[in-house]
């Protein structure tokens, strides 16, 4: 029975001159597993492309990725990219003959942590892939578009071609088995060489260990002689230490006699110090009594000074009131002007209250509170909107001036129509 062509996964190796090598996915997996090495790619980072090819030798998906090879041409054992899953999640790319492909590269990576292992192709790289797949150097089974008249006449030729393709697949399998056997022989040879190197290294380590043992024995003999010398030195030092102890005992006796003398002198000094301290305490008490007397005199003088100041202030106030009374008797009138209240005539008995708080006096004449009068006065002097904007500044839009403090309403009279409290409430509702 003739085999039907189906979707095939392949891997293309790029070089400076174009596509240097083509592999089916099983062959590439053998390279990844270390079964097959590629010495011609030793110590290089290679640009590759995983492609999905349909039965008409047309590219369906492309994943452009890197792969490192060591000095022997073996693939990086830590490499692990889910190529087929990335291809299934790729973005829409250019049309290479079978409609827009699914494309995965560094700039179009659906999984961010795989981005560092990908590369961006040039337009010519996509064309190289398309042409390489069409050349079919991998020997893939494919469908050929034939005219209906010649379809029956080519049945035998198709059968021969299918048989040839089967022979080609068997030949590839035989070559792969041969390469694997050769690889196993190389591994056995390398294992034998490594074992011989290890045996040689073990012999050398044993020789070095024997030499170190001889050196340690010689050092031990020298150390024993040094220990004997140290024992003699310790005996000499012990005799010297005994002599030192006797000298210290004599010094201790001298220390006792000196301590007794010091105690006698210390007692005499202590008595003298107590007598001096008593004298100083007596003098301090006398000073404290003098300070108390001075503080008492100072307090009485301060009270007298305060009394005189109060008397002086009362006399001055009485003098001012007397002068103001005389001026009032002569017909003099005290008139002030305040915005909103106009010219105010201040009686003599209200002058003190006016001087204490002129703003409150004017507000009372306008029949409003002091705070409302101050807000109205600010509005009267500069009739602009005082609403605070979200930016932190003031609206400052010119508005109509309210001439009477009694008609002024904060939040209404000093705001434009947009920022009045009533409008805000209606907008909120």
KOLTI-236980 format. One line per field, with one value per residue (C-alpha): residue number from 0; z, x, y. Coordinates in steps of 0.1 Angstrom, whole numbers, plus 5000, padded with zeros to 4 digits. Layout:
pos	c(NUM/...)
w	c(Z/...)
u	c(X/...)
v	c(Y/...)
end
This chain:
pos	c(0/1/2/3/4/5/6/7/8/9/10/11/12/13/14/15/16/17/18/19/20/21/22/23/24/25/26/27/28/29/30/31/32/33/34/35/36/37/38/39/40/41/42/43/44/45/46/47/48/49/50/51/52/53/54/55/56/57/58/59/60/61/62/63/64/65/66/67/68/69/70/71/72/73/74/75/76/77/78/79/80/81/82/83/84/85/86/87/88/89/90/91/92/93/94/95/96/97/98/99/100/101/102/103/104/105/106/107/108/109/110/111/112/113/114/115/116/117/118/119/120/121/122/123/124/125/126/127/128/129/130/131/132/133/134/135/136/137/138/139/140/141/142/143/144/145/146/147/148/149/150/151/152/153/154/155/156/157/158/159/160/161/162/163/164/165/166/167/168/169/170/171/172/173/174/175/176/177/178/179/180/181/182/183/184/185/186/187/188/189/190/191/192/193/194/195/196/197/198/199/200/201/202/203/204/205/206/207/208/209/210/211/212/213/214/215/216/217/218/219/220/221/222/223/224/225/226/227/228/229/230/231/232/233/234/235/236/237/238/239/240/241/242/243/244/245/246/247/248/249/250/251/252/253/254/255/256/257/258/259/260/261/262/263/264/265/266/267/268/269/270/271/272/273/274/275/276/277/278/279/280/281/282/283/284/285/286/287/288/289/290/291/292/293/294/295/296/297/298/299/300/301/302/303/304/305/306/307/308/309/310/311/312/313/314/315/316/317/318/319/320/321/322/323/324/325/326/327/328/329/330/331/332/333/334/335/336/337/338/339/340/341/342/343/344/345/346/347/348/349/350/351/352/353/354/355/356/357/358/359/360/361/362/363/364/365/366/367/368/369/370/371/372/373/374/375/376/377/378/379/380/381/382/383/384/385/386/387/388/389/390/391/392/393/394/395/396/397/398/399/400/401/402/403/404/405/406/407/408/409/410/411/412/413/414/415/416/417/418/419/420/421/422/423/424/425/426/427/428)
w	c(5000/4991/5020/5022/5027/5061/5081/5089/5114/5104/5116/5093/5103/5091/5083/5067/5033/5038/5050/5057/5071/5071/5096/5103/5140/5151/5138/5156/5188/5184/5183/5215/5233/5226/5204/5174/5175/5149/5150/5121/5145/5175/5198/5180/5186/5156/5143/5136/5125/5134/5105/5101/5064/5048/5022/4994/5007/5020/5053/5079/5111/5118/5152/5150/5179/5190/5200/5215/5207/5228/5217/5206/5186/5212/5217/5250/5274/5292/5261/5264/5243/5236/5199/5189/5217/5207/5171/5180/5198/5172/5157/5121/5098/5060/5033/5021/4997/5020/5035/5064/5086/5124/5133/5166/5170/5195/5187/5185/5215/5232/5263/5276/5295/5262/5244/5251/5232/5200/5171/5145/5108/5078/5049/5029/5057/5052/5014/5020/5041/5015/4987/5008/5016/4979/4969/4993/5001/5031/5006/5021/5006/4989/4969/4933/4915/4882/4854/4856/4822/4833/4869/4860/4837/4866/4891/4885/4885/4919/4932/4921/4936/4969/4969/4962/4991/5014/5003/5011/5045/5052/5040/5064/5093/5084/5083/5117/5132/5118/5133/5167/5167/5158/5186/5211/5199/5205/5239/5248/5236/5256/5286/5284/5279/5309/5330/5321/5330/5363/5371/5362/5384/5413/5410/5411/5441/5459/5452/5465/5496/5503/5500/5523/5549/5548/5553/5582/5599/5596/5609/5638/5648/5647/5668/5694/5698/5701/5728/5748/5746/5756/5787/5798/5793/5813/5842/5842/5840/5869/5891/5880/5888/5924/5929/5916/5941/5970/5958/5956/5991/6003/5983/5999/6034/6023/6008/6042/6060/6034/6036/6074/6069/6042/6064/6092/6068/6052/6087/6094/6060/6065/6098/6082/6053/6077/6096/6063/6051/6083/6079/6043/6053/6079/6054/6029/6055/6061/6023/6020/6048/6030/5996/6013/6026/5993/5975/6000/5994/5956/5958/5979/5954/5924/5941/5946/5910/5897/5919/5906/5870/5875/5891/5862/5836/5855/5856/5819/5810/5831/5814/5779/5789/5803/5771/5750/5772/5768/5730/5730/5751/5725/5697/5682/5666/5659/5624/5606/5573/5568/5534/5538/5569/5554/5577/5614/5642/5673/5707/5734/5754/5724/5715/5737/5722/5686/5692/5706/5674/5646/5623/5648/5655/5618/5614/5643/5626/5595/5615/5605/5623/5621/5600/5574/5573/5566/5538/5523/5525/5506/5480/5478/5473/5446/5432/5417/5422/5452/5445/5447/5416/5416/5406/5438/5423/5425/5398/5399/5373/5376/5393/5403/5434/5464/5479/5512/5538/5549/5514/5512/5514/5516/5489/5468/5465/5462/5436/5399/5387/5380/5415/5436/5464/5450/5416/5431/5451/5420/5399/5427/5429)
u	c(5000/5013/5021/5001/5021/5015/5027/5064/5086/5121/5150/5171/5207/5216/5251/5266/5259/5224/5210/5239/5221/5186/5173/5140/5129/5139/5175/5176/5164/5193/5217/5201/5203/5240/5237/5251/5277/5284/5321/5318/5298/5321/5324/5297/5263/5241/5210/5183/5146/5120/5095/5062/5058/5025/5020/5026/5061/5048/5058/5031/5050/5085/5103/5137/5160/5197/5216/5252/5277/5307/5343/5335/5304/5279/5247/5241/5226/5207/5188/5151/5127/5091/5093/5059/5040/5057/5048/5011/5010/5029/5017/5006/5035/5041/5026/5052/5028/5002/4987/5001/5025/5026/5059/5078/5110/5127/5103/5072/5077/5044/5064/5086/5112/5121/5128/5165/5169/5153/5165/5148/5150/5155/5130/5156/5159/5122/5127/5156/5134/5107/5131/5149/5116/5106/5139/5129/5165/5149/5130/5096/5064/5043/5012/5016/4990/4984/4959/4930/4939/4973/4964/4958/4989/5012/5000/5029/5054/5040/5044/5080/5086/5070/5093/5123/5113/5110/5145/5157/5142/5158/5191/5188/5180/5210/5232/5219/5225/5260/5267/5253/5276/5305/5296/5294/5329/5342/5326/5342/5376/5372/5362/5393/5415/5399/5404/5440/5445/5428/5450/5481/5469/5462/5498/5512/5491/5503/5540/5533/5517/5547/5570/5548/5549/5587/5588/5563/5584/5615/5596/5584/5619/5629/5598/5607/5642/5627/5603/5632/5649/5617/5614/5649/5639/5607/5627/5650/5619/5603/5634/5632/5595/5602/5627/5602/5576/5600/5607/5569/5564/5589/5572/5539/5553/5565/5531/5514/5537/5531/5493/5494/5513/5489/5459/5473/5480/5445/5428/5447/5437/5401/5399/5413/5388/5358/5369/5372/5338/5321/5336/5324/5289/5287/5297/5272/5244/5254/5253/5219/5205/5218/5203/5169/5170/5179/5152/5126/5137/5136/5100/5088/5105/5088/5054/5060/5071/5040/5018/5034/5030/4993/4988/5006/4985/4953/4964/4972/4938/4920/4940/4930/4894/4894/4909/4883/4855/4867/4868/4833/4820/4834/4814/4841/4827/4847/4838/4853/4845/4840/4829/4793/4787/4796/4806/4801/4799/4815/4802/4827/4817/4823/4858/4875/4854/4861/4898/4899/4884/4874/4863/4839/4824/4818/4802/4778/4767/4760/4740/4763/4790/4827/4836/4808/4819/4855/4844/4822/4850/4874/4847/4839/4876/4881/4849/4862/4853/4870/4863/4894/4900/4912/4947/4949/4945/4915/4889/4893/4865/4850/4816/4790/4799/4775/4773/4756/4772/4738/4730/4763/4762/4794/4797/4771/4779/4817/4815/4807/4775/4795/4809/4780/4770/4734/4746/4770/4742/4720/4748/4755/4719)
v	c(5000/5034/5058/5090/5122/5140/5170/5167/5186/5195/5216/5239/5250/5285/5297/5329/5315/5303/5270/5246/5215/5200/5174/5157/5162/5126/5132/5165/5149/5124/5153/5168/5134/5132/5101/5121/5149/5175/5182/5208/5230/5226/5257/5277/5292/5282/5298/5272/5271/5246/5243/5224/5212/5202/5175/5200/5210/5243/5259/5262/5273/5287/5289/5307/5297/5294/5262/5261/5233/5225/5218/5183/5193/5180/5200/5220/5194/5221/5233/5227/5247/5234/5240/5226/5244/5276/5271/5264/5298/5318/5351/5355/5359/5363/5340/5314/5297/5281/5312/5332/5311/5311/5328/5327/5347/5371/5400/5377/5354/5342/5331/5359/5338/5319/5352/5352/5318/5332/5353/5376/5365/5387/5385/5366/5340/5331/5329/5305/5283/5283/5273/5247/5230/5230/5214/5185/5173/5155/5132/5139/5123/5150/5155/5166/5185/5165/5170/5145/5129/5117/5107/5070/5066/5076/5050/5027/5055/5066/5031/5030/5064/5052/5021/5044/5066/5035/5024/5059/5058/5024/5038/5067/5044/5022/5052/5065/5030/5030/5065/5053/5022/5044/5068/5038/5027/5062/5063/5029/5042/5074/5054/5032/5062/5080/5048/5047/5083/5078/5048/5069/5097/5072/5059/5094/5103/5071/5081/5116/5102/5079/5109/5130/5101/5101/5138/5136/5109/5131/5160/5139/5130/5166/5175/5149/5164/5199/5186/5173/5207/5224/5201/5213/5249/5244/5230/5261/5284/5265/5272/5309/5310/5297/5325/5350/5337/5343/5378/5384/5372/5397/5424/5414/5420/5454/5461/5454/5478/5505/5500/5505/5538/5549/5542/5564/5592/5588/5591/5623/5637/5627/5645/5677/5675/5671/5702/5722/5709/5720/5755/5757/5746/5774/5800/5786/5790/5826/5832/5816/5839/5869/5858/5852/5887/5902/5882/5894/5930/5925/5911/5941/5965/5947/5950/5987/5991/5973/5995/6027/6015/6008/6042/6059/6041/6050/6086/6086/6071/6096/6123/6110/6107/6142/6155/6136/6148/6184/6180/6165/6194/6218/6201/6178/6146/6114/6101/6070/6053/6016/6000/5988/6008/6042/6071/6062/6087/6072/6084/6091/6061/6037/6050/6024/5995/6008/6010/5975/5959/5983/5954/5940/5975/5980/5945/5952/5985/5964/5939/5910/5889/5899/5868/5875/5912/5902/5878/5904/5930/5907/5902/5939/5948/5921/5906/5874/5837/5823/5786/5763/5742/5706/5719/5739/5773/5797/5801/5840/5845/5881/5882/5908/5929/5927/5962/5953/5929/5918/5904/5886/5847/5828/5801/5819/5856/5851/5823/5822/5804/5772/5770/5781/5757/5754/5744/5718/5703/5700/5685/5660/5650)
end
